[in-house]
Amino acid sequence: MRFPLQSTTKTKPSTSAATCSSLDSMNESETVQKAYADELEQDAEDAMTEKLEEKMLSEDLKQKLLSRGRKLLEAENRIIALENENTLLREKLTAAEKKLECMTRRVFDIEKIKCDENISFYTGFPKYYTFVATYEFLNPGVEGENIRYCSSSKHGILDAFYDQMEEDDLETEHRNDKQGRQRKLKPFEEFVMVMCHLRRGFALQHLSQLFGVATSTVSRIFTAWVNFMYLKFAQINIWPSREVITKTMPEVFKDKYLSSRVIIDCTEIKCEMPSSLLLNIELFSSYKNYTTLKGLIGIAPNGAVTFISQLYTGSILDREIVIRSGFLAQEFSKGDSVMADKGFTIQDLLPLGTSLNIPPFLRQFEQMSPENVVRTQQIASVRIHVERAINGIKNYKIWNGVIPLGLFGLVNKMWSICSFLI
């Protein structure tokens, strides 16, 4: 029987099917593995994309945070700046309120006296620009730093300031030297106040009400300014040369008194009686029948003041005051003449070559000769100019009253300033 052969031939298809099934299984496995690998690769790409997106988002967030930080810092700086500005504005407001309060208390307004008529009335200067020019010459400084106030002696001004008029560097150097509270009055206002006191003779209490400051403040300002003005005006030489005298001489002098160099005369101002009997005797003037101070004034033929002496006790003689005042130390030229009143018997004191022109004396005669009468009248007609100059000094009303003993330390400087400003 051939059954085994048949059986063998029948089993071959079964092996081929198994092989195909195995191949399919392998293909399927490969497909699954490939799909899994693709899925892993896709997951990796997605993960990297997410990381990149997260990184970009982090960078963007970081930039935004930095930007917000900068804006916050700018806002903080702006807040600080606004706070500082607010503080400054509050300080300015407080200062403005104080200034307004001070101005409200004042009766006197500087702006209202800037016309020539008012400035002439209150200060004696003929024009406002003359007043300003004098103030600029004095140069007290922006805040009065060039003046030695009583409260600023520790911050003294260099002596060179009073010796060199055009050295502006000193103003900058000492501008910030002053300490303490800010002054209520500006230097210009202080100058006006001082001139009002001299020209109009206003009392210190009256000035304190006009300018809205304490009476003691007015007194300190006046003392400081008088000292300052005296030192500044002392720099100017008021004694002219012979050429200037001749050039500016009026015709009335050229005709009769061409050689005149200076016209001199003395004047007296009343002062308070001291308790000392000895000093009272020295101050007592038999001419005024009161205690006085006496000074010598000299003018050029054109009327300008050319000599100012200090003040002496009222009992001093005219001759003695000429000797003590330094008048004889002035520069005279040969052929000059000095015109004076009868009381000035100083011919023997004058420099060699200088003559004295005074009215003639009556001597032993009962009546003057016609020639002497005419000469007396001629001298009096031109000598009247020195009387006008003295009257101009006494137009400063501070001399109208009795000078108190407390002003004796300043009276010479006040007298020189008033004589210089006429």
C-alpha positions as CSV (number, residue, x, y, z in Angstrom):
1,M,0.0,0.0,0.0
2,R,1.1,3.5,-0.8
3,F,-0.6,5.3,2.0
4,P,2.5,6.8,3.5
5,L,3.3,8.4,0.1
6,Q,-0.1,10.0,0.0
7,S,0.1,11.1,3.5
8,T,3.5,12.8,2.8
9,T,2.1,14.7,-0.2
10,K,-0.8,15.9,1.8
11,T,1.3,17.4,4.7
12,K,3.3,19.9,2.4
13,P,0.5,22.5,2.1
14,S,0.2,22.6,5.9
15,T,3.9,23.6,6.2
16,S,3.6,26.4,3.6
17,A,0.6,27.9,5.4
18,A,2.5,28.0,8.6
19,T,5.4,29.7,7.0
20,C,3.1,32.3,5.5
21,S,1.5,32.8,8.8
22,S,4.9,33.3,10.4
23,L,5.8,35.8,7.8
24,D,2.6,37.7,8.3
25,S,3.2,37.7,12.0
26,M,6.7,39.0,11.5
27,N,5.5,41.7,9.1
28,E,2.9,42.7,11.6
29,S,5.4,42.7,14.4
30,E,7.7,44.9,12.3
31,T,4.8,47.2,11.5
32,V,4.0,47.5,15.1
33,Q,7.6,48.1,16.0
34,K,7.9,50.7,13.3
35,A,4.7,52.4,14.4
36,Y,5.9,52.3,17.9
37,A,9.2,53.8,16.9
38,D,7.5,56.5,14.9
39,E,5.3,57.2,17.8
40,L,8.3,57.5,20.1
41,E,10.0,59.7,17.6
42,Q,6.9,61.8,17.3
43,D,6.7,62.0,21.1
44,A,10.3,63.0,21.2
45,E,9.7,65.7,18.6
46,D,6.6,66.9,20.5
47,A,8.6,66.9,23.7
48,M,11.4,69.0,22.1
49,T,8.8,71.3,20.6
50,E,7.2,71.7,23.9
51,K,10.6,72.4,25.5
52,L,11.4,74.9,22.8
53,E,8.0,76.6,23.3
54,E,8.5,76.6,27.0
55,K,12.0,78.0,26.6
56,M,10.6,80.7,24.3
57,L,7.8,81.4,26.7
58,S,10.3,81.6,29.5
59,E,12.5,84.0,27.6
60,D,9.5,86.1,26.7
61,L,8.3,86.1,30.2
62,K,11.8,87.0,31.4
63,Q,11.9,90.0,29.0
64,K,8.5,91.1,30.2
65,L,9.6,90.8,33.8
66,L,12.7,92.8,33.0
67,S,10.6,95.4,31.2
68,R,8.2,95.5,34.1
69,G,11.1,95.8,36.5
70,R,12.5,98.8,34.6
71,K,9.2,100.5,34.4
72,L,8.7,99.9,38.2
73,L,12.2,101.4,38.9
74,E,11.4,104.4,36.6
75,A,8.1,104.8,38.5
76,E,9.9,104.7,41.8
77,N,12.4,107.3,40.6
78,R,9.6,109.4,39.3
79,I,7.8,109.1,42.6
80,I,11.0,110.2,44.5
81,A,11.5,113.1,42.0
82,L,7.8,114.2,42.5
83,E,8.2,113.9,46.3
84,N,11.4,116.1,46.1
85,E,9.6,118.5,43.8
86,N,6.7,118.6,46.2
87,T,9.0,119.3,49.2
88,L,10.7,122.1,47.2
89,L,7.3,123.6,46.3
90,R,6.2,123.4,49.9
91,E,9.4,125.2,50.9
92,K,8.8,127.8,48.3
93,L,5.2,128.2,49.3
94,T,6.3,128.6,53.0
95,A,8.9,131.2,51.9
96,A,6.3,133.0,49.8
97,E,3.8,133.0,52.6
98,K,6.4,134.5,55.0
99,K,7.4,137.0,52.4
100,L,3.8,137.9,51.8
101,E,3.3,138.2,55.6
102,C,6.4,140.4,55.8
103,M,5.2,142.6,52.9
104,T,1.8,142.8,54.4
105,R,3.3,144.2,57.6
106,R,5.3,146.8,55.6
107,V,3.9,150.2,54.9
108,F,6.8,151.3,52.7
109,D,6.9,149.9,49.1
110,I,10.2,150.2,47.3
111,E,8.5,150.1,43.9
112,K,6.5,153.3,44.7
113,I,9.6,155.4,45.2
114,K,11.4,154.7,42.0
115,C,10.3,157.9,40.4
116,D,12.7,160.8,40.6
117,E,10.4,163.0,42.8
118,N,10.0,160.3,45.5
119,I,13.6,159.2,45.4
120,S,14.7,162.9,45.8
121,F,12.3,163.3,48.8
122,Y,13.2,160.2,50.7
123,T,16.9,159.9,49.9
124,G,18.2,163.3,48.7
125,F,19.4,161.9,45.3
126,P,18.2,164.1,42.4
127,K,17.5,161.1,40.1
128,Y,16.6,157.5,40.5
129,Y,19.5,156.4,38.2
130,T,21.9,158.4,40.4
131,F,20.7,156.5,43.4
132,V,21.2,153.2,41.6
133,A,24.6,154.2,40.3
134,T,25.7,155.0,43.9
135,Y,24.4,151.7,45.1
136,E,26.3,149.8,42.3
137,F,29.5,151.7,43.2
138,L,29.1,150.7,46.9
139,N,28.6,147.1,45.8
140,P,27.3,145.5,49.0
141,G,26.9,142.1,47.3
142,V,23.9,140.1,46.2
143,E,23.0,139.2,49.8
144,G,25.0,141.9,51.5
145,E,28.0,139.7,51.9
146,N,30.4,142.6,51.4
147,I,29.1,144.4,54.5
148,R,30.4,143.7,58.0
149,Y,27.1,143.2,59.9
150,C,27.3,143.1,63.7
151,S,26.2,139.5,63.7
152,S,28.7,138.4,61.0
153,S,32.0,139.6,62.5
154,K,33.3,136.0,62.5
155,H,32.9,136.0,58.7
156,G,34.8,139.2,58.2
157,I,35.4,140.8,54.8
158,L,38.9,141.0,53.6
159,D,40.5,144.4,54.0
160,A,41.5,144.2,50.3
161,F,37.8,144.7,49.3
162,Y,38.0,148.3,50.6
163,D,41.3,148.9,49.0
164,Q,40.5,147.6,45.5
165,M,37.3,148.8,44.1
166,E,37.3,146.7,40.9
167,E,38.3,143.3,42.4
168,D,35.0,141.4,41.7
169,D,36.5,138.1,42.7
170,L,36.1,138.9,46.3
171,E,32.3,139.1,45.9
172,T,32.2,135.5,44.6
173,E,34.7,134.2,47.2
174,H,32.7,135.6,50.2
175,R,29.2,135.1,48.8
176,N,28.5,132.0,50.9
177,D,30.4,133.0,54.0
178,K,27.3,134.3,55.9
179,Q,25.5,132.0,58.1
180,G,22.3,132.0,60.1
181,R,18.8,133.1,59.1
182,Q,18.1,134.7,55.8
183,R,17.8,138.5,56.0
184,K,14.3,140.0,55.7
185,L,15.5,143.0,53.7
186,K,17.5,142.9,50.5
187,P,20.6,145.2,50.4
188,F,18.9,147.6,48.1
189,E,16.0,148.0,50.6
190,E,18.5,148.4,53.4
191,F,20.3,151.2,51.5
192,V,16.9,152.9,51.0
193,M,16.2,152.6,54.7
194,V,19.6,154.1,55.7
195,M,19.2,157.0,53.3
196,C,15.7,157.6,54.7
197,H,17.1,157.8,58.2
198,L,19.8,160.3,57.1
199,R,17.8,162.4,54.7
200,R,14.4,162.5,56.4
201,G,15.5,161.9,60.0
202,F,12.9,159.1,60.5
203,A,13.2,157.6,64.0
204,L,14.3,153.9,64.2
205,Q,10.8,152.9,65.5
206,H,9.2,154.6,62.5
207,L,11.5,152.8,60.1
208,S,10.8,149.5,61.8
209,Q,7.1,150.0,61.1
210,L,7.7,151.1,57.5
211,F,10.0,148.2,56.6
212,G,8.4,145.5,58.8
213,V,11.5,144.7,60.9
214,A,12.5,145.0,64.5
215,T,13.9,148.3,65.8
216,S,17.1,146.5,66.9
217,T,17.4,145.2,63.3
218,V,17.1,148.7,61.9
219,S,19.8,149.9,64.3
220,R,22.2,147.1,63.3
221,I,21.6,147.7,59.6
222,F,22.2,151.4,60.0
223,T,25.5,151.0,61.9
224,A,26.8,148.4,59.4
225,W,25.9,150.5,56.4
226,V,27.3,153.8,57.8
227,N,30.6,152.0,58.4
228,F,30.5,150.4,54.9
229,M,29.7,153.6,53.1
230,Y,32.3,155.6,55.0
231,L,35.0,153.1,54.0
232,K,33.9,153.1,50.3
233,F,33.6,156.8,49.9
234,A,37.0,157.3,51.6
235,Q,38.6,155.8,48.5
236,I,37.7,158.8,46.4
237,N,40.0,161.8,46.4
238,I,37.8,164.9,46.5
239,W,40.7,167.4,46.6
240,P,41.1,168.6,42.9
241,S,44.2,169.8,41.2
242,R,44.9,173.4,40.3
243,E,44.1,172.6,36.6
244,V,40.6,171.3,37.5
245,I,39.9,174.2,39.7
246,T,40.8,176.7,37.0
247,K,38.9,174.8,34.3
248,T,35.7,174.6,36.3
249,M,35.9,178.1,37.9
250,P,32.8,180.3,37.5
251,E,33.2,183.7,35.8
252,V,32.6,185.6,39.0
253,F,35.7,184.1,40.5
254,K,37.8,184.5,37.3
255,D,37.1,188.2,37.3
256,K,38.1,188.9,40.9
257,Y,39.5,185.8,42.7
258,L,41.3,183.8,40.1
259,S,43.8,182.4,42.6
260,S,41.1,180.9,44.9
261,R,41.7,177.3,45.6
262,V,39.2,176.6,48.4
263,I,36.6,178.4,50.4
264,I,36.4,177.2,54.0
265,D,34.0,177.7,56.9
266,C,33.0,176.0,60.1
267,T,29.6,174.9,61.2
268,E,28.1,173.4,64.4
269,I,25.4,170.8,65.2
270,K,23.7,170.4,68.5
271,C,24.5,167.3,70.7
272,E,23.2,165.9,73.9
273,M,24.5,167.3,77.1
274,P,26.8,164.8,78.8
275,S,26.7,164.1,82.6
276,S,30.4,164.9,82.8
277,L,31.0,168.5,83.8
278,L,34.4,168.6,82.1
279,L,33.1,167.2,78.8
280,N,30.1,169.5,79.0
281,I,32.5,172.5,79.2
282,E,34.4,171.3,76.2
283,L,31.2,170.7,74.2
284,F,29.6,174.0,75.1
285,S,29.6,176.6,72.3
286,S,29.4,180.3,73.3
287,Y,28.2,181.0,69.8
288,K,25.2,178.6,69.9
289,N,24.8,178.8,73.7
290,Y,24.5,175.0,73.7
291,T,26.6,171.8,73.6
292,T,27.7,171.3,70.0
293,L,30.0,169.4,67.7
294,K,32.0,171.6,65.2
295,G,33.3,170.7,61.8
296,L,35.3,172.4,58.9
297,I,34.0,172.3,55.4
298,G,35.9,173.4,52.3
299,I,34.5,173.8,48.8
300,A,35.9,174.6,45.4
301,P,34.9,177.8,43.6
302,N,32.4,175.8,41.5
303,G,30.6,174.7,44.7
304,A,31.9,171.1,45.0
305,V,32.9,169.9,48.5
306,T,36.7,169.4,48.5
307,F,37.5,169.0,52.2
308,I,35.6,167.4,55.1
309,S,37.0,167.5,58.6
310,Q,35.9,165.3,61.4
311,L,33.7,166.8,64.2
312,Y,35.3,168.4,67.2
313,T,34.0,169.8,70.5
314,G,32.0,173.0,70.2
315,S,34.4,175.1,72.2
316,I,37.3,174.7,69.7
317,L,38.5,177.8,67.8
318,D,38.5,178.0,64.1
319,R,42.2,178.3,64.0
320,E,42.7,175.2,66.1
321,I,40.3,173.2,64.0
322,V,42.3,174.1,60.8
323,I,45.5,172.8,62.5
324,R,43.9,169.6,63.8
325,S,41.8,168.7,60.8
326,G,44.6,168.1,58.4
327,F,43.6,170.9,56.1
328,L,47.1,172.3,56.0
329,A,48.4,168.9,54.7
330,Q,46.5,169.3,51.5
331,E,48.3,170.0,48.3
332,F,48.6,173.7,47.4
333,S,50.2,175.3,44.4
334,K,52.2,178.5,44.5
335,G,50.0,181.5,44.1
336,D,46.9,179.8,45.5
337,S,44.6,181.6,47.9
338,V,42.2,180.4,50.7
339,M,39.0,182.3,51.2
340,A,37.5,182.3,54.7
341,D,35.6,184.3,57.3
342,K,37.2,186.8,59.7
343,G,37.6,184.1,62.4
344,F,40.2,182.2,60.4
345,T,43.4,184.1,61.2
346,I,45.6,181.4,59.7
347,Q,47.9,183.3,57.3
348,D,51.0,182.2,59.3
349,L,49.9,178.6,59.1
350,L,49.3,178.4,55.3
351,P,52.0,176.8,53.1
352,L,54.6,179.1,51.5
353,G,53.2,180.9,48.5
354,T,49.6,180.5,49.6
355,S,47.6,183.6,50.6
356,L,44.6,184.2,52.8
357,N,41.6,186.1,51.5
358,I,39.3,187.3,54.3
359,P,37.1,190.4,54.9
360,P,39.1,193.3,56.3
361,F,39.0,194.1,60.0
362,L,37.7,197.4,61.5
363,R,40.9,197.6,63.7
364,Q,41.3,200.9,65.5
365,F,39.0,202.8,63.0
366,E,35.4,203.6,64.0
367,Q,34.2,203.1,60.5
368,M,35.4,201.1,57.5
369,S,36.7,202.8,54.5
370,P,34.7,202.6,51.3
371,E,37.3,200.3,49.8
372,N,37.0,197.9,52.7
373,V,33.2,197.9,52.5
374,V,33.3,197.1,48.9
375,R,35.9,194.3,49.5
376,T,33.8,192.9,52.3
377,Q,30.7,192.8,50.1
378,Q,32.6,191.2,47.2
379,I,34.0,188.4,49.4
380,A,30.7,187.8,51.0
381,S,29.0,187.6,47.6
382,V,31.2,184.6,46.6
383,R,31.8,183.1,50.1
384,I,28.0,182.5,50.3
385,H,28.6,179.3,48.3
386,V,30.2,177.6,51.2
387,E,27.2,178.6,53.3
388,R,25.0,176.9,50.7
389,A,27.1,173.8,50.8
390,I,26.8,173.7,54.6
391,N,23.0,174.2,54.3
392,G,22.9,171.3,51.8
393,I,24.5,169.1,54.5
394,K,22.0,170.2,57.1
395,N,19.2,169.4,54.7
396,Y,19.8,165.9,55.9
397,K,17.2,166.0,58.6
398,I,19.1,163.8,61.0
399,W,21.1,166.9,62.0
400,N,17.9,168.9,62.8
401,G,17.6,167.4,66.2
402,V,20.0,166.9,69.1
403,I,22.6,164.2,68.4
404,P,22.4,161.6,71.2
405,L,25.6,160.6,73.0
406,G,24.9,157.0,71.8
407,L,25.7,158.1,68.2
408,F,29.1,159.6,69.0
409,G,30.8,156.5,67.7
410,L,29.1,157.0,64.2
411,V,28.6,160.8,64.1
412,N,31.9,161.5,62.2
413,K,31.1,158.9,59.6
414,M,27.6,160.1,59.2
415,W,28.8,163.7,58.8
416,S,31.3,162.6,56.1
417,I,28.7,160.7,54.2
418,C,26.2,163.5,54.2
419,S,28.9,166.0,53.2
420,F,30.1,163.7,50.4
421,L,26.6,163.2,49.0
422,I,25.5,166.8,48.6
